Amino acid sequence: MSQAADRYARALFESVKDEDDLEAVENSMTQIRRLVIESSDFRLFLSNPILSYEEHCVILKALFEGKVPELTFQFLLFVTHKKRLGSLKNIIESFDLLYLNKTNQSRAYVTTALPINEADKIFFNQRLHDKFQQNMLTSWSVDSGLIGGFRIFRQDKMYDYSFKDQLNNFFQHSTQPV
């Protein structure tokens, strides 16, 4: 993250007055982040230098006014005024890290070779909680290319316990001369 994104995220985070507002702002920022990720049109809008401040505000008003908490909406207008809309995704990611830290949570992205049932997901989450001493917000996906096992991505670190990775390691080490 950039230092500017961190500063803007901290300013928003510190302007939230209570826990309920924090949850509401976090949820709205997550929705906006999803929009940034999923919509190429929205990304183009954010980085469009041709649009004036007023044009950006009109579009933001149409998209978000009354649909996100007032604090989030005012923050978007402030970021627009400061010509930082192009950094919005980084600002949101910095805000998310502040939120997760305050609420003692962590995001984990788990990919398994086969679908797993809810009981196994609960068991898995409990083991992650025990290991990292944080409540886990887990996203699940399936990749049959792993052959077996699973991968966990958490805080920029990959934990690879897949059969595919073990095979790759075996072949790398077995083809080296002794």
N, C-alpha and C positions, 0 to 999 in steps of 0.2 A: 504494500500500500504506500501511497505517497504521504508525505508529511502534511500536505494541504488537506487531503481526504481525511486523515486522522483528526486534524484540527476541526474541520467542519462536523465530523461525526461526534466528537467530544462536545462541541457547542450544542448540538441538538440533544445529546444524551443528558447533559447537565441542565438543559432547560425543561426537561420533563419533571413534573412536580411530585407525582405519586406512582405507585406500582400499577394501578389500573391504566393510567395514561401511558406508562412505559410499555405495557403489553399492547395497547392499541397502536402506538407508534411503531413498535417492532413489527406487528402484523401488517401494517400499511407499508412499511419499508420492504418487507418480504414480498408483498404483492407487486410493488414497483420494481423490485429487483427481478422478479419473474418476468415482468413485462419487458425489461431491458434485455434479458437473456433470450426471450422467445420472439420478440418482434423486431425485425430488421428495420421496419419503418420508424419505430420509436427510437432505436439507436441512431438512425439517420437524423431524426428530429433533434435529439440531444446534442449531436455534434455539428449541426448545421450553422455555419457562421454567417450565412446570408440573412437569416431571420433576425429581426430586431428584438430587443428586449420585450417590447409591447406584443409582438407577434408570438413570441415564446409564451408569454403570460396568458394570452387569450387561449392558446392551445392547452396549456396546463390547467387553466380554469375549466375548460370544457371536459377535460379528462378526469380531474381529481376533486374539484370543489364540491363539497358535500358528500363525497364518497370516501374520503380519508379524514382522519382527525384534523382539526383546524391547525394544530401545531405542525403537522406534517405538511399541509398545504402551504402554510406561511414559510416553512423552511424551503420548500421547492422554489417559491418565489424569490427568497433571499439568495439561494444558490444561483438562480437565473440572473439576478441583479449583479452578482459577483462574477458572472461569466464562467461558472464552474459546472454547468450541466453536463459537459463532456466527462466529468469525473464522478458523476452521480453513482455509477455502479461501485466504484471504489469507496465512496463515502458510505454507501449502504453496507458494504462488507465490513468496513471499520466499525460502523454503528452496531452491526450484528455481533462482532467480537466483544464490544463493550457490554452489550446486553447479555451475551452468554456468560461472560466473566462474572457479572453482577448476580446472575441467577444460578451460578454454579452448574452450568450446563455445557455440553460439548456436542458438536455435530459429528456423526460418523456415517460414512457411506459404505454400505456393505454389499458386496457382490458375491453371490453364491453360484455354484455350478448348476444346482437344481433348485426349484422352488422349495421353500421351507414353510412349515405351518406356524400358526400364531404361538403355540406353546414353545416351539424352538426359538422363535424370535424373542420371546420374553426371557427365556433362559440365556440367550446370547446377550441381550441388553443388560441383564443382571451381571454377567461376567465382565462386560465392558465397564459397567459402573464400579464393580469391585476393583478392577485394574486401574482405572483412571480417577476414581473418587469423584466422579461428576455424574449428574443425570445425563443420559444420552438421548439425543434427538437423532434417531436412526432412519436413514433412507435405504430402502432395499431394492436391489435389482438382481437379475439373473443373466448369466453369461455362460452358455454351455461350452464355450471355448476354453473355460478353465479346467475342463475335464472332471475335476473333483475339487473339493475344498472351497475356500473362500478368500476374498481380499477385503481389507478394511482400509479406508482412507479417512484419516482424522488429522486435523490441524497440519496440513501439508506433509503428512508422513503416510507412506503406504506400508501396510503389514500384509505380506503376501503368503498365504498358506494354501495356495492352490497346487494341485497336482501338476498342472502345466509348468509352473515355476520350478517345482522340484525336478521335473524331467529336464528342463532347460539347464538347471544347475548341474545335474548329473552329467549331461552330455558335454557341457563346457569343461568340467573337471576331468572327465574320462578321456577326452581327446587331447589333453595336454600331456607332453612327454614327462616321464617320471625322472 
